[in-house]
Amino acid sequence: MPESSSSPTGLPRRAQNNRRRPSKAKLDEWKTLLDEAADRYERPDFLDADPLGIPHRYTTPEDIATAGFFAATLAWGNRVSIIRSCDNLLDRMDRAPAAFVREASNRDLAALDGFVHRTFQSEDAQRFVRCLRSLERDGGLEGAFTAAFQASGGDAKGSSVPDMGAALHRFKRRFFADEEPGRTVKHVADPAKGSAAKRLCMYLRWMVRSDHRGVDFGLWQDIPTSALRLPLDVHTASVSRALGLLKRKGNDWKAVEEVTEALRWLDAEDPVRYDFALFGMGVNGALAPL
């Protein structure tokens, strides 16, 4: 796969997937297997033990989006530890994350002192609150992400699919526009630096994909599901390579683009629904290739 380049604006252009399209027989094999697995694993049974269960505790779109953003940000490490840390953080926000972001005084922000989840510490939590508050004038998280996508058109070859790498780069710049990023910069991924941006891709899946299975929320209507990218982690990457969906060895943004393009061969409108299949098969050890 060729190296990505920069556009005239300095934003990253999406690296092209020049893989030859597999035979119809191979595509049919993949689709049969992954459709069945996606149907089996995209069920709400797992939510109590998953970070996605955190925003499911809320009913208003603002609380869902805010709690979800914190839950996705903290979603690395042991899932029991992740949920415990999310509970700790939200308790410090009086279980009202959207109101806390809008209204917290400096004294209120002191309630976050002492919070730690791995390398995400109280300083990062406080800076996240201030950055999220600054997004309010843009329509909050939804407005900021939507604007970033709308400013990031198709790639240089004329693809109609928005360039998520450029969109996430724009979002990160906006997120820290009113706040010196400091040590917190590492907690918002940037595909321009090669990051797979797994947690941001996962968060967007939560917010954008349809809620008809009771798992994702489908709250954000102005970002197409076709523009989403696979949240690439050790499980989804291992199964993707075992099946031949992914050839690239590293788990970086180029790999995200490569595997997502392969999934578009199977479902152009909703490629990341196969996240459930790939992750579930990985967790359950179903790694043997077809």
MIDOSE-1310 file (N, C-alpha, C; in nm, 2 decimals, decimal comma, always signed):
residues 290
mpes	+0,09/-0,12/+0,00/+0,00/+0,00/+0,00/+0,09/+0,12/+0,00; +0,06/+0,22/-0,08/+0,14/+0,34/-0,09/+0,14/+0,43/+0,03; +0,24/+0,51/+0,06/+0,24/+0,60/+0,17/+0,13/+0,70/+0,15; +0,07/+0,75/+0,26/-0,02/+0,86/+0,25/+0,05/+0,99/+0,23
sssp	-0,01/+1,09/+0,16/+0,05/+1,22/+0,14/-0,03/+1,32/+0,21; +0,01/+1,45/+0,19/-0,06/+1,56/+0,25/-0,14/+1,63/+0,14; -0,25/+1,68/+0,18/-0,33/+1,77/+0,09/-0,27/+1,91/+0,10; -0,32/+2,00/+0,01/-0,27/+2,14/+0,01/-0,29/+2,21/+0,14
tglp	-0,39/+2,16/+0,22/-0,42/+2,22/+0,35/-0,33/+2,17/+0,46; -0,25/+2,07/+0,43/-0,16/+2,01/+0,53/-0,22/+1,89/+0,60; -0,35/+1,86/+0,57/-0,41/+1,75/+0,63/-0,38/+1,62/+0,56; -0,38/+1,50/+0,63/-0,34/+1,38/+0,57/-0,44/+1,33/+0,46
rraq	-0,39/+1,28/+0,35/-0,48/+1,22/+0,25/-0,48/+1,07/+0,28; -0,60/+1,01/+0,25/-0,61/+0,87/+0,28/-0,52/+0,79/+0,19; -0,45/+0,69/+0,24/-0,37/+0,60/+0,16/-0,46/+0,51/+0,08; -0,43/+0,49/-0,04/-0,52/+0,41/-0,13/-0,50/+0,26/-0,10
nnrr	-0,61/+0,19/-0,11/-0,60/+0,04/-0,10/-0,60/-0,01/-0,25; -0,48/-0,05/-0,29/-0,47/-0,10/-0,43/-0,47/-0,25/-0,44; -0,53/-0,32/-0,34/-0,54/-0,46/-0,34/-0,64/-0,50/-0,46; -0,61/-0,61/-0,52/-0,70/-0,66/-0,62/-0,83/-0,71/-0,55
rpsk	-0,94/-0,68/-0,61/-1,06/-0,73/-0,55/-1,06/-0,89/-0,56; -1,10/-0,96/-0,45/-1,10/-1,10/-0,45/-1,21/-1,16/-0,54; -1,20/-1,28/-0,57/-1,30/-1,35/-0,65/-1,44/-1,34/-0,58; -1,54/-1,36/-0,66/-1,68/-1,36/-0,61/-1,69/-1,47/-0,51
akld	-1,63/-1,59/-0,53/-1,64/-1,70/-0,44/-1,58/-1,67/-0,31; -1,46/-1,60/-0,31/-1,40/-1,56/-0,18/-1,48/-1,46/-0,11; -1,54/-1,36/-0,18/-1,62/-1,26/-0,12/-1,74/-1,33/-0,05; -1,80/-1,42/-0,13/-1,92/-1,49/-0,07/-1,89/-1,57/+0,05
ewkt	-1,77/-1,63/+0,06/-1,72/-1,71/+0,18/-1,71/-1,61/+0,29; -1,64/-1,50/+0,27/-1,63/-1,40/+0,38/-1,76/-1,35/+0,43; -1,85/-1,32/+0,34/-1,97/-1,26/+0,37/-2,06/-1,35/+0,45; -2,07/-1,48/+0,40/-2,14/-1,58/+0,48/-2,10/-1,59/+0,62
llde	-1,97/-1,61/+0,64/-1,91/-1,63/+0,77/-1,93/-1,50/+0,86; -1,90/-1,38/+0,80/-1,91/-1,26/+0,89/-2,05/-1,22/+0,91; -2,14/-1,24/+0,82/-2,28/-1,20/+0,84/-2,33/-1,28/+0,96; -2,30/-1,41/+0,96/-2,35/-1,49/+1,07/-2,29/-1,45/+1,20
aadr	-2,16/-1,43/+1,20/-2,10/-1,39/+1,32/-2,14/-1,25/+1,37; -2,16/-1,16/+1,28/-2,21/-1,03/+1,32/-2,35/-1,04/+1,38; -2,44/-1,12/+1,33/-2,57/-1,14/+1,38/-2,56/-1,20/+1,52; -2,47/-1,29/+1,54/-2,45/-1,36/+1,67/-2,40/-1,27/+1,78
yerp	-2,31/-1,18/+1,74/-2,24/-1,11/+1,85/-2,30/-0,97/+1,87; -2,37/-0,91/+1,77/-2,43/-0,78/+1,79/-2,56/-0,79/+1,87; -2,54/-0,81/+2,00/-2,66/-0,83/+2,09/-2,62/-0,76/+2,22; -2,72/-0,71/+2,29/-2,70/-0,63/+2,41/-2,65/-0,71/+2,53
dfld	-2,65/-0,84/+2,52/-2,61/-0,92/+2,63/-2,48/-0,89/+2,70; -2,39/-0,84/+2,61/-2,25/-0,82/+2,66/-2,23/-0,68/+2,73; -2,33/-0,59/+2,73/-2,31/-0,45/+2,76/-2,27/-0,43/+2,91; -2,32/-0,52/+3,00/-2,29/-0,50/+3,14/-2,14/-0,51/+3,17
adpl	-2,07/-0,59/+3,08/-1,93/-0,61/+3,10/-1,84/-0,54/+3,00; -1,90/-0,44/+2,94/-1,83/-0,37/+2,83/-1,84/-0,22/+2,85; -1,73/-0,14/+2,81/-1,74/+0,00/+2,82/-1,86/+0,07/+2,76; -1,91/+0,00/+2,65/-2,03/+0,06/+2,59/-2,15/+0,06/+2,68
giph	-2,15/-0,03/+2,78/-2,26/-0,03/+2,88/-2,26/+0,10/+2,96; -2,15/+0,18/+2,97/-2,15/+0,30/+3,05/-2,25/+0,40/+2,99; -2,24/+0,44/+2,86/-2,34/+0,54/+2,81/-2,48/+0,48/+2,80; -2,50/+0,35/+2,80/-2,63/+0,29/+2,80/-2,70/+0,32/+2,93
rytt	-2,63/+0,37/+3,03/-2,70/+0,40/+3,16/-2,78/+0,53/+3,15; -2,76/+0,60/+3,04/-2,82/+0,74/+3,03/-2,92/+0,74/+2,93; -3,01/+0,84/+2,93/-3,12/+0,85/+2,84/-3,11/+0,97/+2,75; -3,05/+1,08/+2,79/-3,05/+1,20/+2,71/-2,93/+1,19/+2,61
pedi	-2,94/+1,25/+2,49/-2,83/+1,24/+2,39/-2,71/+1,30/+2,45; -2,72/+1,41/+2,52/-2,60/+1,48/+2,57/-2,52/+1,40/+2,67; -2,59/+1,34/+2,76/-2,53/+1,25/+2,86/-2,47/+1,13/+2,79; -2,54/+1,07/+2,70/-2,49/+0,95/+2,63/-2,36/+0,98/+2,55
atag	-2,36/+1,10/+2,48/-2,24/+1,14/+2,41/-2,12/+1,17/+2,50; -2,15/+1,24/+2,61/-2,04/+1,27/+2,70/-1,99/+1,15/+2,78; -2,08/+1,07/+2,84/-2,03/+0,95/+2,91/-1,96/+0,86/+2,81; -2,02/+0,85/+2,69/-1,95/+0,76/+2,59/-1,81/+0,80/+2,55
ffaa	-1,79/+0,94/+2,54/-1,66/+0,99/+2,51/-1,56/+0,95/+2,61; -1,60/+0,97/+2,74/-1,51/+0,94/+2,85/-1,49/+0,79/+2,85; -1,59/+0,71/+2,84/-1,58/+0,56/+2,84/-1,49/+0,51/+2,73; -1,50/+0,57/+2,61/-1,42/+0,52/+2,50/-1,27/+0,57/+2,52
tlaw	-1,25/+0,68/+2,58/-1,12/+0,73/+2,61/-1,05/+0,64/+2,71; -1,12/+0,59/+2,81/-1,06/+0,51/+2,91/-1,06/+0,36/+2,87; -1,10/+0,33/+2,75/-1,12/+0,19/+2,71/-0,99/+0,12/+2,66; -0,90/+0,11/+2,75/-0,78/+0,03/+2,72/-0,74/-0,03/+2,85
gnrv	-0,70/-0,16/+2,84/-0,67/-0,24/+2,96/-0,78/-0,34/+2,99; -0,78/-0,40/+3,10/-0,87/-0,49/+3,15/-1,01/-0,43/+3,16; -1,11/-0,50/+3,10/-1,25/-0,44/+3,10/-1,31/-0,42/+3,24; -1,28/-0,50/+3,33/-1,32/-0,48/+3,47/-1,26/-0,35/+3,52
siir	-1,14/-0,33/+3,50/-1,07/-0,21/+3,54/-1,12/-0,08/+3,47; -1,15/-0,10/+3,34/-1,21/+0,01/+3,26/-1,34/+0,06/+3,32; -1,43/-0,04/+3,35/-1,56/+0,00/+3,40/-1,55/+0,06/+3,54; -1,46/+0,00/+3,62/-1,44/+0,06/+3,76/-1,39/+0,20/+3,75
scdn	-1,30/+0,23/+3,65/-1,25/+0,37/+3,64/-1,36/+0,46/+3,59; -1,44/+0,41/+3,49/-1,55/+0,49/+3,44/-1,65/+0,53/+3,56; -1,68/+0,43/+3,64/-1,77/+0,45/+3,75/-1,71/+0,56/+3,85; -1,58/+0,54/+3,87/-1,51/+0,64/+3,96/-1,52/+0,78/+3,90
lldr	-1,49/+0,79/+3,77/-1,49/+0,93/+3,71/-1,63/+0,99/+3,71; -1,73/+0,91/+3,68/-1,87/+0,96/+3,67/-1,93/+0,99/+3,81; -1,88/+0,91/+3,91/-1,92/+0,95/+4,04/-1,87/+1,09/+4,08; -1,75/+1,12/+4,04/-1,69/+1,25/+4,07/-1,77/+1,36/+4,00
mdra	-1,84/+1,32/+3,89/-1,92/+1,42/+3,82/-2,07/+1,42/+3,86; -2,10/+1,36/+3,97/-2,23/+1,34/+4,03/-2,32/+1,27/+3,93; -2,27/+1,18/+3,85/-2,34/+1,10/+3,76/-2,42/+1,18/+3,66; -2,38/+1,31/+3,63/-2,44/+1,40/+3,54/-2,34/+1,46/+3,45
paaf	-2,28/+1,38/+3,36/-2,16/+1,42/+3,29/-2,18/+1,54/+3,20; -2,29/+1,55/+3,13/-2,32/+1,67/+3,04/-2,33/+1,80/+3,12; -2,40/+1,79/+3,23/-2,42/+1,91/+3,31/-2,28/+1,95/+3,38; -2,21/+1,85/+3,42/-2,07/+1,88/+3,48/-1,99/+1,95/+3,38
vrea	-1,99/+1,90/+3,25/-1,90/+1,97/+3,15/-1,95/+2,11/+3,13; -2,08/+2,14/+3,13/-2,13/+2,27/+3,10/-2,11/+2,36/+3,22; -2,12/+2,32/+3,34/-2,14/+2,40/+3,46/-2,03/+2,40/+3,56; -1,94/+2,30/+3,55/-1,84/+2,28/+3,66/-1,75/+2,41/+3,68
snrd	-1,75/+2,45/+3,80/-1,65/+2,56/+3,84/-1,52/+2,50/+3,87; -1,42/+2,59/+3,89/-1,29/+2,54/+3,92/-1,29/+2,45/+4,05; -1,38/+2,50/+4,14/-1,39/+2,42/+4,27/-1,45/+2,28/+4,24; -1,55/+2,28/+4,14/-1,61/+2,15/+4,11/-1,51/+2,06/+4,04
laal	-1,42/+2,12/+3,95/-1,32/+2,04/+3,88/-1,22/+1,98/+3,98; -1,21/+2,03/+4,10/-1,12/+1,97/+4,20/-1,17/+1,84/+4,24; -1,30/+1,81/+4,22/-1,35/+1,67/+4,25/-1,28/+1,57/+4,17; -1,21/+1,61/+4,06/-1,14/+1,51/+3,97/-1,00/+1,49/+4,02
dgfv	-0,96/+1,56/+4,12/-0,82/+1,54/+4,17/-0,80/+1,40/+4,22; -0,69/+1,34/+4,19/-0,67/+1,20/+4,23/-0,72/+1,10/+4,14; -0,79/+1,13/+4,04/-0,84/+1,03/+3,95/-0,72/+0,98/+3,86; -0,72/+0,85/+3,85/-0,61/+0,78/+3,76/-0,67/+0,66/+3,70
hrtf	-0,65/+0,65/+3,57/-0,67/+0,53/+3,49/-0,55/+0,51/+3,40; -0,46/+0,42/+3,44/-0,34/+0,40/+3,37/-0,27/+0,53/+3,35; -0,25/+0,58/+3,23/-0,18/+0,71/+3,21/-0,27/+0,83/+3,20; -0,40/+0,81/+3,21/-0,50/+0,92/+3,21/-0,53/+0,96/+3,35
qsed	-0,48/+1,08/+3,39/-0,48/+1,12/+3,53/-0,58/+1,24/+3,54; -0,58/+1,29/+3,67/-0,68/+1,40/+3,70/-0,65/+1,52/+3,61; -0,53/+1,56/+3,58/-0,50/+1,67/+3,50/-0,56/+1,65/+3,36; -0,56/+1,53/+3,31/-0,62/+1,50/+3,18/-0,77/+1,51/+3,18
aqrf	-0,83/+1,45/+3,29/-0,97/+1,46/+3,31/-1,02/+1,60/+3,31; -0,95/+1,69/+3,39/-0,99/+1,83/+3,40/-0,98/+1,90/+3,26; -0,87/+1,87/+3,19/-0,85/+1,93/+3,06/-0,96/+1,88/+2,96; -0,99/+1,76/+2,97/-1,10/+1,71/+2,88/-1,23/+1,78/+2,91
vrcl	-1,26/+1,81/+3,04/-1,39/+1,88/+3,07/-1,38/+2,02/+3,00; -1,27/+2,09/+3,02/-1,26/+2,22/+2,96/-1,27/+2,22/+2,81; -1,20/+2,12/+2,75/-1,21/+2,11/+2,60/-1,35/+2,07/+2,55; -1,42/+1,99/+2,62/-1,55/+1,95/+2,58/-1,64/+2,07/+2,60
rsle	-1,62/+2,15/+2,70/-1,70/+2,27/+2,72/-1,68/+2,37/+2,61; -1,56/+2,38/+2,56/-1,53/+2,47/+2,44/-1,60/+2,42/+2,32; -1,63/+2,30/+2,31/-1,70/+2,25/+2,19/-1,85/+2,28/+2,19; -1,90/+2,33/+2,30/-2,04/+2,36/+2,31/-2,08/+2,47/+2,21
rdgg	-2,00/+2,56/+2,18/-2,03/+2,66/+2,08/-2,04/+2,61/+1,94; -1,99/+2,49/+1,92/-1,99/+2,42/+1,79/-2,10/+2,32/+1,78; -2,18/+2,31/+1,89/-2,28/+2,20/+1,89/-2,24/+2,08/+1,96; -2,14/+2,09/+2,05/-2,09/+1,98/+2,13/-2,01/+1,88/+2,05
lega	-2,00/+1,76/+2,10/-1,93/+1,66/+2,03/-1,98/+1,63/+1,90; -2,12/+1,62/+1,89/-2,18/+1,59/+1,76/-2,14/+1,69/+1,66; -2,16/+1,82/+1,70/-2,13/+1,93/+1,60/-1,98/+1,93/+1,56; -1,89/+1,91/+1,65/-1,75/+1,91/+1,62/-1,71/+1,80/+1,53
ftaa	-1,76/+1,68/+1,56/-1,73/+1,56/+1,47/-1,79/+1,58/+1,33; -1,92/+1,63/+1,33/-1,98/+1,64/+1,20/-1,91/+1,75/+1,12; -1,87/+1,86/+1,18/-1,80/+1,96/+1,10/-1,67/+1,91/+1,05; -1,60/+1,83/+1,13/-1,48/+1,77/+1,08/-1,50/+1,68/+0,96
fqas	-1,60/+1,60/+0,97/-1,63/+1,51/+0,85/-1,67/+1,59/+0,73; -1,76/+1,69/+0,75/-1,80/+1,77/+0,63/-1,69/+1,84/+0,57; -1,59/+1,88/+0,64/-1,47/+1,95/+0,58/-1,37/+1,85/+0,52; -1,39/+1,72/+0,54/-1,30/+1,62/+0,49/-1,37/+1,53/+0,38
ggda	-1,35/+1,58/+0,26/-1,42/+1,51/+0,15/-1,35/+1,38/+0,11; -1,39/+1,33/-0,01/-1,33/+1,21/-0,06/-1,18/+1,23/-0,08; -1,12/+1,11/-0,11/-0,97/+1,12/-0,13/-0,94/+1,17/-0,27; -0,81/+1,17/-0,30/-0,76/+1,23/-0,43/-0,81/+1,16/-0,55
kgss	-0,86/+1,03/-0,54/-0,91/+0,96/-0,65/-1,06/+0,98/-0,67; -1,12/+1,07/-0,59/-1,26/+1,10/-0,61/-1,35/+1,01/-0,54; -1,31/+0,94/-0,44/-1,40/+0,86/-0,36/-1,50/+0,95/-0,29; -1,63/+0,89/-0,29/-1,73/+0,97/-0,22/-1,73/+0,95/-0,07
vpdm	-1,65/+0,85/-0,02/-1,65/+0,82/+0,12/-1,56/+0,93/+0,19; -1,61/+1,00/+0,29/-1,53/+1,10/+0,36/-1,40/+1,04/+0,42; -1,30/+1,12/+0,42/-1,17/+1,08/+0,46/-1,17/+1,09/+0,62; -1,18/+0,98/+0,68/-1,19/+0,98/+0,83/-1,06/+1,02/+0,89
gaal	-0,95/+0,98/+0,83/-0,82/+1,02/+0,88/-0,81/+1,17/+0,89; -0,85/+1,24/+0,78/-0,84/+1,39/+0,79/-0,95/+1,44/+0,89; -1,06/+1,38/+0,90/-1,17/+1,42/+0,99/-1,12/+1,41/+1,13; -1,06/+1,30/+1,17/-1,01/+1,29/+1,31/-0,90/+1,38/+1,34
hrfk	-0,81/+1,41/+1,24/-0,71/+1,51/+1,26/-0,77/+1,65/+1,28; -0,87/+1,68/+1,20/-0,94/+1,81/+1,22/-1,01/+1,82/+1,36; -1,07/+1,70/+1,40/-1,14/+1,70/+1,53/-1,04/+1,73/+1,64; -0,92/+1,66/+1,64/-0,82/+1,68/+1,74/-0,78/+1,83/+1,75
rrff	-0,75/+1,89/+1,63/-0,71/+2,03/+1,63/-0,82/+2,11/+1,70; -0,95/+2,09/+1,67/-1,06/+2,16/+1,73/-1,07/+2,14/+1,88; -1,05/+2,01/+1,92/-1,07/+1,97/+2,06/-0,97/+2,06/+2,14; -0,85/+2,08/+2,10/-0,75/+2,15/+2,18/-0,74/+2,30/+2,14
adee	-0,83/+2,35/+2,06/-0,81/+2,48/+2,00/-0,81/+2,59/+2,11; -0,88/+2,57/+2,22/-0,90/+2,67/+2,32/-0,82/+2,63/+2,45; -0,74/+2,53/+2,44/-0,67/+2,47/+2,56/-0,54/+2,42/+2,52; -0,43/+2,46/+2,59/-0,30/+2,40/+2,57/-0,31/+2,25/+2,60
pgrt	-0,27/+2,17/+2,50/-0,29/+2,03/+2,52/-0,20/+1,96/+2,63; -0,08/+2,01/+2,64/+0,01/+1,96/+2,74/+0,02/+1,81/+2,73; +0,03/+1,74/+2,84/+0,04/+1,60/+2,85/-0,08/+1,52/+2,79; -0,19/+1,59/+2,79/-0,32/+1,53/+2,75/-0,33/+1,50/+2,60
vkhv	-0,23/+1,56/+2,52/-0,24/+1,54/+2,37/-0,24/+1,40/+2,33; -0,17/+1,31/+2,41/-0,16/+1,17/+2,37/-0,29/+1,10/+2,39; -0,39/+1,15/+2,46/-0,51/+1,08/+2,48/-0,62/+1,11/+2,38; -0,59/+1,18/+2,27/-0,68/+1,20/+2,16/-0,59/+1,16/+2,04
adpa	-0,63/+1,05/+1,98/-0,54/+0,99/+1,87/-0,55/+1,07/+1,74; -0,45/+1,06/+1,66/-0,44/+1,13/+1,54/-0,38/+1,04/+1,43; -0,47/+1,01/+1,33/-0,42/+0,92/+1,22/-0,31/+0,99/+1,14; -0,30/+1,12/+1,14/-0,19/+1,19/+1,07/-0,05/+1,15/+1,13
kgsa	-0,05/+1,10/+1,25/+0,07/+1,04/+1,31/+0,08/+0,89/+1,30; -0,01/+0,83/+1,22/-0,01/+0,69/+1,20/-0,10/+0,61/+1,30; -0,16/+0,67/+1,40/-0,23/+0,60/+1,50/-0,35/+0,53/+1,43; -0,38/+0,41/+1,48/-0,51/+0,34/+1,44/-0,63/+0,41/+1,49
akrl	-0,62/+0,49/+1,59/-0,73/+0,57/+1,65/-0,84/+0,47/+1,69; -0,81/+0,36/+1,75/-0,91/+0,26/+1,78/-1,03/+0,31/+1,86; -0,99/+0,39/+1,97/-1,10/+0,44/+2,06/-1,19/+0,54/+1,99; -1,14/+0,63/+1,91/-1,22/+0,72/+1,84/-1,31/+0,66/+1,74
cmyl	-1,25/+0,56/+1,67/-1,33/+0,48/+1,57/-1,45/+0,41/+1,64; -1,41/+0,35/+1,76/-1,52/+0,28/+1,83/-1,62/+0,38/+1,88; -1,58/+0,49/+1,93/-1,68/+0,59/+1,98/-1,78/+0,63/+1,87; -1,72/+0,66/+1,75/-1,80/+0,70/+1,64/-1,90/+0,59/+1,60
rwmv	-1,85/+0,46/+1,60/-1,95/+0,35/+1,58/-2,06/+0,36/+1,68; -2,03/+0,38/+1,80/-2,14/+0,39/+1,90/-2,24/+0,49/+1,87; -2,19/+0,61/+1,83/-2,28/+0,73/+1,81/-2,36/+0,73/+1,68; -2,30/+0,67/+1,58/-2,35/+0,68/+1,44/-2,43/+0,56/+1,40
rsdh	-2,39/+0,44/+1,43/-2,46/+0,32/+1,38/-2,60/+0,31/+1,44; -2,69/+0,25/+1,36/-2,83/+0,23/+1,40/-2,84/+0,16/+1,54; -2,95/+0,20/+1,61/-2,98/+0,14/+1,74/-3,07/+0,02/+1,73; -3,10/-0,03/+1,61/-3,21/-0,13/+1,60/-3,17/-0,26/+1,66
rgvd	-3,04/-0,29/+1,69/-3,01/-0,41/+1,76/-2,99/-0,39/+1,91; -3,01/-0,26/+1,96/-3,00/-0,23/+2,10/-2,86/-0,22/+2,15; -2,76/-0,20/+2,06/-2,62/-0,20/+2,10/-2,57/-0,06/+2,07; -2,55/-0,02/+1,95/-2,51/+0,12/+1,92/-2,63/+0,21/+1,93
fglw	-2,60/+0,34/+1,92/-2,71/+0,44/+1,95/-2,77/+0,50/+1,84; -2,71/+0,52/+1,72/-2,77/+0,59/+1,61/-2,81/+0,73/+1,63; -2,74/+0,80/+1,72/-2,79/+0,94/+1,76/-2,75/+1,04/+1,65; -2,64/+1,02/+1,59/-2,58/+1,12/+1,50/-2,62/+1,09/+1,35
qdip	-2,70/+1,17/+1,29/-2,75/+1,14/+1,16/-2,67/+1,20/+1,05; -2,58/+1,29/+1,07/-2,51/+1,36/+0,96/-2,38/+1,31/+0,93; -2,34/+1,20/+0,99/-2,22/+1,12/+0,95/-2,26/+0,99/+0,90; -2,23/+0,95/+0,77/-2,28/+0,83/+0,72/-2,21/+0,71/+0,77
tsal	-2,28/+0,60/+0,79/-2,22/+0,48/+0,84/-2,11/+0,43/+0,75; -2,13/+0,46/+0,62/-2,03/+0,42/+0,52/-1,89/+0,48/+0,54; -1,89/+0,59/+0,62/-1,77/+0,66/+0,64/-1,69/+0,61/+0,76; -1,75/+0,53/+0,84/-1,69/+0,48/+0,96/-1,58/+0,38/+0,93
rlpl	-1,48/+0,37/+1,02/-1,37/+0,28/+1,00/-1,37/+0,18/+1,12; -1,31/+0,06/+1,09/-1,30/-0,05/+1,18/-1,22/-0,01/+1,30; -1,27/-0,02/+1,43/-1,18/+0,00/+1,54/-1,08/-0,12/+1,55; -0,96/-0,10/+1,51/-0,86/-0,20/+1,50/-0,79/-0,23/+1,63
dvht	-0,80/-0,35/+1,68/-0,73/-0,39/+1,80/-0,67/-0,53/+1,78; -0,61/-0,58/+1,88/-0,55/-0,71/+1,87/-0,64/-0,82/+1,82; -0,77/-0,82/+1,86/-0,86/-0,92/+1,82/-0,91/-0,90/+1,68; -0,96/-0,78/+1,64/-1,00/-0,76/+1,51/-0,89/-0,77/+1,40
asvs	-0,77/-0,73/+1,44/-0,66/-0,74/+1,35/-0,62/-0,89/+1,33; -0,62/-0,96/+1,43/-0,57/-1,11/+1,42/-0,67/-1,18/+1,33; -0,80/-1,17/+1,36/-0,90/-1,24/+1,28/-0,90/-1,19/+1,13; -0,88/-1,06/+1,11/-0,88/-1,00/+0,98/-0,76/-1,06/+0,90
ralg	-0,65/-1,08/+0,97/-0,53/-1,14/+0,90/-0,55/-1,28/+0,87; -0,61/-1,35/+0,97/-0,63/-1,50/+0,95/-0,73/-1,52/+0,83; -0,82/-1,43/+0,81/-0,92/-1,45/+0,70/-0,87/-1,40/+0,57; -0,76/-1,32/+0,57/-0,71/-1,26/+0,45/-0,77/-1,13/+0,42
llkr	-0,84/-1,07/+0,51/-0,90/-0,94/+0,49/-0,79/-0,83/+0,50; -0,69/-0,86/+0,58/-0,58/-0,76/+0,61/-0,45/-0,82/+0,58; -0,37/-0,76/+0,50/-0,23/-0,80/+0,46/-0,13/-0,73/+0,54; -0,15/-0,60/+0,57/-0,05/-0,52/+0,64/-0,02/-0,58/+0,77
kgnd	+0,11/-0,57/+0,81/+0,15/-0,64/+0,94/+0,13/-0,55/+1,06; +0,15/-0,41/+1,04/+0,13/-0,33/+1,16/-0,01/-0,29/+1,18; -0,05/-0,26/+1,31/-0,18/-0,21/+1,34/-0,18/-0,06/+1,35; -0,17/+0,00/+1,23/-0,17/+0,15/+1,22/-0,28/+0,19/+1,13
wkav	-0,28/+0,32/+1,10/-0,40/+0,38/+1,03/-0,41/+0,32/+0,89; -0,29/+0,29/+0,82/-0,30/+0,23/+0,69/-0,37/+0,09/+0,70; -0,34/+0,02/+0,81/-0,41/-0,11/+0,82/-0,56/-0,09/+0,84; -0,60/+0,02/+0,92/-0,74/+0,05/+0,93/-0,81/+0,07/+0,80
eevt	-0,74/+0,15/+0,72/-0,80/+0,18/+0,58/-0,81/+0,06/+0,50; -0,70/-0,03/+0,50/-0,70/-0,15/+0,42/-0,81/-0,24/+0,46; -0,83/-0,27/+0,59/-0,93/-0,37/+0,63/-1,07/-0,31/+0,61; -1,09/-0,18/+0,64/-1,22/-0,13/+0,62/-1,26/-0,13/+0,47
ealr	-1,17/-0,10/+0,38/-1,20/-0,11/+0,24/-1,24/-0,25/+0,20; -1,17/-0,35/+0,26/-1,21/-0,49/+0,24/-1,35/-0,52/+0,29; -1,39/-0,46/+0,40/-1,52/-0,48/+0,46/-1,63/-0,41/+0,37; -1,59/-0,31/+0,31/-1,68/-0,24/+0,22/-1,72/-0,33/+0,10
wlda	-1,63/-0,42/+0,06/-1,66/-0,51/-0,05/-1,78/-0,60/+0,00; -1,80/-0,62/+0,13/-1,90/-0,70/+0,18/-2,03/-0,62/+0,21; -2,01/-0,50/+0,26/-2,13/-0,41/+0,29/-2,08/-0,27/+0,28; -2,11/-0,21/+0,17/-2,06/-0,07/+0,14/-2,12/+0,03/+0,23
edpv	-2,24/+0,01/+0,27/-2,31/+0,11/+0,35/-2,28/+0,10/+0,50; -2,25/-0,02/+0,55/-2,22/-0,03/+0,69/-2,11/-0,13/+0,72; -1,99/-0,10/+0,67/-1,88/-0,19/+0,69/-1,84/-0,23/+0,83; -1,86/-0,14/+0,92/-1,81/-0,16/+1,06/-1,91/-0,25/+1,14
rydf	-2,02/-0,29/+1,08/-2,10/-0,39/+1,15/-2,02/-0,52/+1,18; -1,92/-0,54/+1,09/-1,84/-0,66/+1,11/-1,74/-0,64/+1,22; -1,73/-0,53/+1,29/-1,65/-0,52/+1,41/-1,70/-0,62/+1,51; -1,83/-0,64/+1,52/-1,88/-0,74/+1,62/-1,84/-0,88/+1,58
alfg	-1,84/-0,91/+1,45/-1,80/-1,05/+1,41/-1,65/-1,07/+1,44; -1,57/-0,97/+1,40/-1,42/-0,99/+1,41/-1,38/-0,99/+1,55; -1,43/-0,90/+1,63/-1,40/-0,90/+1,78/-1,45/-1,02/+1,85; -1,57/-1,06/+1,82/-1,63/-1,18/+1,89/-1,55/-1,30/+1,85
mgvn	-1,52/-1,32/+1,73/-1,44/-1,44/+1,69/-1,30/-1,44/+1,75; -1,24/-1,32/+1,76/-1,11/-1,31/+1,82/-1,11/-1,35/+1,97; -1,21/-1,29/+2,04/-1,22/-1,32/+2,19/-1,25/-1,47/+2,21; -1,32/-1,53/+2,12/-1,36/-1,67/+2,14/-1,27/-1,76/+2,07
gala	-1,16/-1,71/+2,01/-1,05/-1,80/+1,96/-1,08/-1,85/+1,82; -1,17/-1,80/+1,74/-1,21/-1,85/+1,61/-1,12/-1,78/+1,51; -0,99/-1,81/+1,51/-0,89/-1,74/+1,42/-0,85/-1,82/+1,30; -0,90/-1,94/+1,28/-0,86/-2,02/+1,16/-0,91/-1,96/+1,03
pl	-0,82/-1,94/+0,93/-0,87/-1,89/+0,81/-0,96/-1,98/+0,73; -1,04/-1,92/+0,64/-1,13/-2,01/+0,56/-1,04/-2,09/+0,47
